[in-house]
Amino acid sequence: MKKDFVYLASASPRRSELLRQIGVPFEVRPAEIVETQAAGEAPDAFVLRLAAEKADAVWRRVPAEERRPVLAADTAVFSDAPHFAYGTVPGDGVHVVWENLLGANRGRYFLLTAQKIDADEAQRLGVVSEVHPADVVLARAHELAQNFASRPLSVLRYTRAALTMRLRRMLLDGLGHGLALEGCGTIRA
């Protein structure tokens, strides 16, 4: 497992330069998403949606053994603004993940209302494990990564398999039908 770096979900030379200037090791993994603001989409919602879509696109391409725990800076905000609020069925797996993380009723409410959850509330709800000031979160992530990297690869691999087995089954059950419903929702009568 690689240690002490972050994924940059952008091919922007400026973002790369900024990370180099502050001494953060990184690997560029550009997200291949459409970066077009939807009609009537507020700028803050647009930025949040793009950040989430880029993170998700890169996350899906990272091999399982290279994925990391979820930490959040105290400035982080979680939201699912791009789906229901903009006329899209939330069926691409978010319906499974958010109901699992928040509970069925709260998860549905979160998706139906495009609710925003700040970092402290996300920790209280169990969405993230730890919350740290932005200037500390990367050091804490490195500390955890070093701890995990000291374990045998087989222990890491099989622990992850054991801990994600339930979520994988839920996604297997709900994703295909959810995507079909999301596609059907795009057909306007």
C-alpha positions, 0 to 999 in steps of 0.5 A: 500500500502506498503511504503518505499521499492523497489523490488529486481528482483533477488534471489542473496544473494549478491544483497540482502546483498548490499541493506541491507548494504546501508539501502534500504528496499526491497522485493525479487521478483525474475524474472524467465527469461532465463539469457543466452547471445545471440550469438554475443550480446555485454556485455553492450547490454546483461546487458541492456536486462537482466535488462529490462526483469527482471524489466518487469517480476517482474512488470507484477506480482506486483498487480496494487495497489502496482505499483509505478510512474517511476523515473529514476536515471541520469545514466539510459538508455532506449533501446529495443535492444533484439527485432528487432536488434536480429531478433525478431519481437517487438510484445510483447507489446513494439510496443504499449507502445513505440509508445504511449510514443514516438509517432508513428514514433519515437516509430517505429524508436526506436524499429527498430534501438535499439536506446538508450535514456538516462535519460535526453532525456527520461524526455524531451520525456515524458518517465519518469516524473523526473530525479535525481542523483542516490543518490537522486532518492530513497529519491524522490521515497519515498517522492512520495510514502508517498504522494500517501499513504496518499490518500484513497485507493479507490482514488488511485485505481480508479485514476489509472484505469482512467489514464491507461484506454487508454493504457489498451485498446491499449494493448488489441487491439495490444498485441494478434496480436503482439504476434502472429507476434512475434511467426511467426517471429521465423519461419525461411524460 
